[in-house]
């Protein structure tokens, strides 16, 4: 039996979690003391019980280590509000990871800019 849906259930649930995390952050959990935190991507296991949440930070107010520790210390609060809004049997375990994609993009753009200025 083949699926007629354009993408997998894990992708749909991950997208919903990403959306809900943004809402939870603005409504219930204040992270402004850390800087401007943006959740960039969610990767969820096939059984929907574990989720990796990737975040980026703009205007850091603390070191990245402290930001990472504080975010992971707020997992219970995020799961509480996520469980109230997510319509699946189990609320997944959450683990936060820093998404360093933006720093790589900035480094590459700097290199390209230096190459262009030399020509």
Secondary structure, 3 states (H helix, E strand, C coil): CCCCCCCCHHHHHHHHHHHHHHHHHHHCCCCCCCCEEEEEEEEECCCCCEEEEEEEEECCCCCHHHHHHHHHHCHHHHHHHHHHHCCCCCCCEEEEEECCHHHHHHHHHHHHHHHHHHC
